[in-house]
Amino acid sequence: MPTAQLEDISLYYELTGPETGLPLVLSNSLGCTLEMWDPLLPHLPEGLRILRYDRRGHGRSGVPKPPYSMGQLVRDTEQLLDHLALERCVFLGLSIGGMVAQGLAVKRPDLLRALILSNTAARIATAEIWRDRAATARVQGLGALADATMERWFTPRFRATPEVAAWRAMFADTPLDGWTGCAQAIAGTDFYTTTAMLRLPTLGIAGDHDGSTPPDLVRETTDLVAGSEFALIHRAGHLPHVEQPADYARTVADFLARHDLHLAPNTH
Ligand SMILES: O=C(O)CCC(=O)CC(=O)O
């Protein structure tokens, strides 16, 4: 089982693709395991070296007692990349994963060649919203948040399909400590000032039906980075790579190609 024993946490990961391929790191959203990327993988260009991992408190990674901080989540990722000797990666982070991406890009620019900020923002919701959700989850379990969460994550069309059951289960099966710890980390994060200092190729991606990080919010954060690009995925919510995997993958591949990153060996 590929588990990295880091300073104070063990992280489960999967690393696939040729060793010389361009490293692409996929960083999950809250309440999801690395399997969240399964629908996207068949649509991505071949030849990429793809790292997926379960965040602290999720999936097969360690689940310490909360609170967690965004600094800790960034450090976990930094240590995982160092452990695997991956550098100059394209980092695609979705929602909380996009917050980790922003923090990592500021802290360790040597690790990243380009950023893809998907369905994320410099600040997500309010401390009060996160406190209320955590209070509900502590008393009633995460299942009590599942209906509202699926509404923010997916379009009505997708929610009417049998496929949504697996996503609801992934969310509801998240360890309560893990979800609460990461929710606290989001609540304490405001990257407006530091993200505005970033200077690397950056693509923002939003879903037109995203109820968690609506397109205007994603665009506002993306626009903080000079020279950044923005793409809107239609007929998709907070997880657009699930509802529109081909469009999403094409958007990513076109961005890589525009920046001469497409399948380029990681040698320069
Ligand atoms: O569950 C939600 O709608 C909140 C999601 C969020 O903002 C954080 C995440 O998806 O990582």
The ligand as a Tripos MOL2 file, in Angstrom:
@<TRIPOS>MOLECULE
LIG
   11    10     1     0     0
SMALL
NO_CHARGES

@<TRIPOS>ATOM
      1 O1        -19.3800   21.1070    0.9150 O.co2     1 LIG1
      2 C1        -19.3200   22.2290    0.4330 C.2       1 LIG1
      3 O2        -20.1120   22.7100   -0.3400 O.co2     1 LIG1
      4 C2        -18.1530   23.0630    0.7770 C.3       1 LIG1
      5 C3        -17.0970   22.6470   -0.0650 C.3       1 LIG1
      6 C4        -15.9660   23.5260    0.0960 C.2       1 LIG1
      7 O3        -16.1090   24.7040    0.0080 O.2       1 LIG1
      8 C5        -14.6830   22.9210    0.3450 C.3       1 LIG1
      9 C6        -14.3140   21.8090   -0.5630 C.2       1 LIG1
     10 O4        -15.1050   21.3410   -1.3770 O.co2     1 LIG1
     11 O5        -13.1350   21.3910   -0.4990 O.co2     1 LIG1
@<TRIPOS>BOND
     1     1     2 2
     2     2     3 1
     3     2     4 1
     4     4     5 1
     5     5     6 1
     6     6     7 2
     7     6     8 1
     8     8     9 1
     9     9    10 2
    10     9    11 1
@<TRIPOS>SUBSTRUCTURE
     1 LIG1         1 GROUP 0 **** ****
